[in-house]
């Protein structure tokens, strides 16, 4: 395996820092099949506990399926609205929180919790490591998409039971991420929620602990 060059290292960091959760900037240009396969292959090369590779990928282009997903989102989103009050509620209602129809490709990444049998190396004491592994696959795909100048938006405001019903996902398989993928007009300089004033990025320093939690000094 070759050593990463300085230029390659900078490209990785640039990709990380310029990644965005995209909802509003999708354009109609389709994602080429070979590009989509590169993204899925990048996801498939994520680290996984016990090399279990518990993920599957449901590629969705059908307007009928997207319509059902959008209806499920609308139901959950209305429930979410009612959990906020005052100015927070008003701001929430102004946010665009999905690009289901606008994105040429929707993608559901799932975790098969029975893959490789009842005992999996690394899951003997932390059973959710398969879920965490699948999230690593999501991040791999997201960064690869940014390197391809493709936007990704994660739709989390939806009941898992609705996803499983619409996408015919078996009981033993857990939906982890429902993503919207597509080329975009631009990537924002800042995350959209930061730009809209929902939250700002936390300072890193208070989040760093040494040896034990809440120990802020270096011995």
C-alpha positions as semicolon CSV with decimal commas, in nm:
position;residue;x (nm);y (nm);z (nm)
1;X;0,000;0,000;0,000
2;X;0,149;0,335;-0,103
3;X;0,196;0,627;0,133
4;X;-0,053;0,913;0,107
5;X;0,106;1,222;-0,044
6;X;0,062;1,570;0,098
7;X;-0,162;1,670;-0,193
8;X;-0,380;1,362;-0,142
9;X;-0,402;1,434;0,231
10;X;-0,519;1,789;0,164
11;X;-0,783;1,658;-0,077
12;X;-0,923;1,432;0,196
13;X;-0,947;1,718;0,446
14;X;-1,100;1,947;0,185
15;X;-1,366;1,685;0,117
16;X;-1,443;1,647;0,488
17;X;-1,468;2,020;0,556
18;X;-1,676;2,095;0,245
19;X;-1,925;1,810;0,290
20;X;-2,281;1,937;0,337
21;X;-2,624;1,796;0,411
22;X;-2,797;1,903;0,089
23;X;-3,170;1,962;0,060
24;X;-3,226;2,265;-0,161
25;X;-2,967;2,267;-0,438
26;X;-3,037;1,951;-0,637
27;X;-3,047;1,981;-1,017
28;X;-3,211;1,742;-1,263
29;X;-2,887;1,597;-1,405
30;X;-2,895;1,218;-1,355
31;X;-2,619;1,033;-1,172
32;X;-2,434;0,809;-1,416
33;X;-2,448;0,436;-1,336
34;X;-2,070;0,403;-1,307
35;X;-2,055;0,699;-1,067
36;X;-2,332;0,551;-0,852
37;X;-2,145;0,221;-0,842
38;X;-1,830;0,401;-0,729
39;X;-2,024;0,556;-0,442
40;X;-2,173;0,222;-0,340
41;X;-1,832;0,057;-0,361
42;X;-1,685;0,328;-0,139
43;X;-1,962;0,260;0,113
44;X;-1,894;-0,113;0,088
45;X;-1,530;-0,052;0,183
46;X;-1,622;0,103;0,519
47;X;-1,485;-0,054;0,837
48;X;-1,718;-0,304;1,000
49;X;-1,705;-0,492;1,328
50;X;-1,569;-0,843;1,278
51;X;-1,552;-0,764;0,904
52;X;-1,924;-0,844;0,912
53;X;-2,029;-0,597;0,637
54;X;-2,390;-0,585;0,762
55;X;-2,517;-0,332;0,509
56;X;-2,743;-0,347;0,204
57;X;-2,828;-0,067;-0,038
58;X;-3,177;-0,001;-0,177
59;X;-3,152;0,229;-0,482
60;X;-3,474;0,421;-0,545
61;X;-3,555;0,614;-0,863
62;X;-3,928;0,540;-0,895
63;X;-4,157;0,840;-0,854
64;X;-4,419;0,610;-0,703
65;X;-4,187;0,495;-0,426
66;X;-4,058;0,848;-0,371
67;X;-4,417;0,967;-0,339
68;X;-4,488;0,713;-0,065
69;X;-4,171;0,812;0,117
70;X;-4,262;1,181;0,089
71;X;-4,605;1,114;0,236
72;X;-4,444;0,931;0,528
73;X;-4,204;1,223;0,576
74;X;-4,491;1,474;0,576
75;X;-4,669;1,281;0,852
76;X;-4,357;1,261;1,069
77;X;-4,259;1,620;0,998
78;X;-4,596;1,750;1,112
79;X;-4,551;1,554;1,435
80;X;-4,204;1,707;1,473
81;X;-4,333;2,062;1,423
82;X;-4,557;2,025;1,726
83;X;-4,259;1,944;1,949
84;X;-4,118;2,297;1,912
85;X;-4,258;2,623;2,042
86;X;-4,246;2,992;1,962
87;X;-3,965;3,124;1,744
88;X;-3,807;2,779;1,727
89;X;-4,127;2,636;1,581
90;X;-4,153;2,919;1,328
91;X;-3,793;2,868;1,217
92;X;-3,842;2,493;1,194
93;X;-4,136;2,544;0,960
94;X;-3,918;2,755;0,729
95;X;-3,650;2,487;0,698
96;X;-3,640;2,256;0,397
97;X;-3,561;1,919;0,550
98;X;-3,574;1,683;0,252
99;X;-3,511;1,665;-0,123
100;X;-3,693;1,342;-0,196
101;X;-3,843;1,446;-0,531
102;X;-3,567;1,685;-0,633
103;X;-3,287;1,428;-0,598
104;X;-3,256;1,191;-0,897
105;X;-3,160;0,902;-0,669
106;X;-3,284;0,809;-0,324
107;X;-3,090;0,547;-0,131
108;X;-3,177;0,351;0,180
109;X;-2,884;0,192;0,362
110;X;-2,984;-0,089;0,594
111;X;-2,824;-0,313;0,855
112;X;-2,890;-0,689;0,855
113;X;-2,862;-0,768;1,225
114;X;-2,849;-1,144;1,164
115;X;-2,564;-1,144;0,912
116;X;-2,286;-1,391;0,995
117;X;-2,490;-1,564;1,263
118;X;-2,580;-1,502;1,629
119;X;-2,220;-1,448;1,747
120;X;-2,010;-1,189;1,564
121;X;-1,655;-1,095;1,659
122;X;-1,665;-0,755;1,828
123;X;-2,039;-0,766;1,900
124;X;-2,019;-1,006;2,195
125;X;-2,041;-0,718;2,444
126;X;-2,159;-0,422;2,235
127;X;-2,445;-0,549;2,025
128;X;-2,503;-0,221;1,839
129;X;-2,160;-0,226;1,672
130;X;-2,327;-0,349;1,352
131;X;-2,538;-0,032;1,344
132;X;-2,230;0,182;1,402
133;X;-2,052;-0,004;1,123
134;X;-2,337;0,077;0,886
135;X;-2,311;0,443;0,979
136;X;-1,945;0,424;0,874
137;X;-2,068;0,305;0,534
138;X;-2,299;0,608;0,518
139;X;-2,009;0,842;0,590
140;X;-1,787;0,671;0,332
141;X;-2,056;0,719;0,069
142;X;-2,114;1,081;0,173
143;X;-1,748;1,174;0,140
144;X;-1,711;0,988;-0,188
145;X;-2,017;1,173;-0,317
146;X;-1,863;1,507;-0,222
147;X;-1,548;1,409;-0,411
148;X;-1,773;1,344;-0,715
149;X;-1,945;1,685;-0,662
150;X;-2,267;1,504;-0,574
151;X;-2,482;1,629;-0,289
152;X;-2,630;1,405;-0,022
153;X;-2,915;1,478;0,218
154;X;-3,011;1,252;0,509
155;X;-3,387;1,225;0,569
156;X;-3,427;1,122;0,932
157;X;-3,775;1,262;0,999
158;X;-3,966;0,947;0,916
159;X;-4,094;0,650;1,112
160;X;-3,878;0,341;1,065
161;X;-4,193;0,129;1,045
162;X;-4,307;0,334;0,746
163;X;-3,971;0,286;0,572
164;X;-3,982;-0,086;0,631
165;X;-4,337;-0,113;0,497
166;X;-4,281;0,098;0,187
167;X;-3,948;-0,063;0,096
168;X;-4,049;-0,417;0,195
169;X;-3,762;-0,447;0,443
170;X;-3,763;-0,772;0,645
171;X;-3,812;-0,764;1,023
172;X;-3,450;-0,856;1,101
173;X;-3,314;-0,571;0,887
174;X;-3,294;-0,216;1,028
175;X;-3,308;0,096;0,808
176;X;-3,017;0,315;0,913
177;X;-3,015;0,601;0,660
178;X;-3,252;0,730;0,393
179;X;-3,045;0,951;0,164
180;X;-3,118;1,184;-0,129
181;X;-2,838;1,196;-0,390
182;X;-2,785;1,422;-0,686
183;X;-2,570;1,679;-0,857
184;X;-2,621;2,028;-0,715
185;X;-2,607;2,388;-0,830
186;X;-2,361;2,467;-0,550
187;X;-2,243;2,364;-0,206
188;X;-2,298;2,617;0,073
189;X;-1,996;2,761;0,251
190;X;-2,159;2,677;0,586
191;X;-2,403;2,401;0,686
192;X;-2,757;2,510;0,606
193;X;-2,878;2,486;0,965
194;X;-2,590;2,706;1,078
195;X;-2,663;2,955;0,799
196;X;-3,032;2,964;0,898
197;X;-2,948;3,026;1,264
198;X;-3,067;2,692;1,405
199;X;-2,733;2,614;1,572
200;X;-2,370;2,710;1,524
201;X;-2,066;2,483;1,521
202;X;-1,937;2,419;1,872
203;X;-1,583;2,512;1,967
204;X;-1,367;2,199;1,967
205;X;-1,160;2,275;2,277
206;X;-1,431;2,215;2,544
207;X;-1,512;1,882;2,381
208;X;-1,165;1,738;2,437
209;X;-1,102;1,537;2,754
210;X;-0,780;1,378;2,876
211;X;-0,762;1,029;3,028
212;X;-1,108;1,058;3,191
213;X;-1,429;1,247;3,113
214;X;-1,429;1,610;3,232
215;X;-1,054;1,614;3,288
216;X;-0,951;1,918;3,085
217;X;-0,583;1,935;3,174
218;X;-0,292;1,748;3,020
219;X;-0,082;1,567;3,280
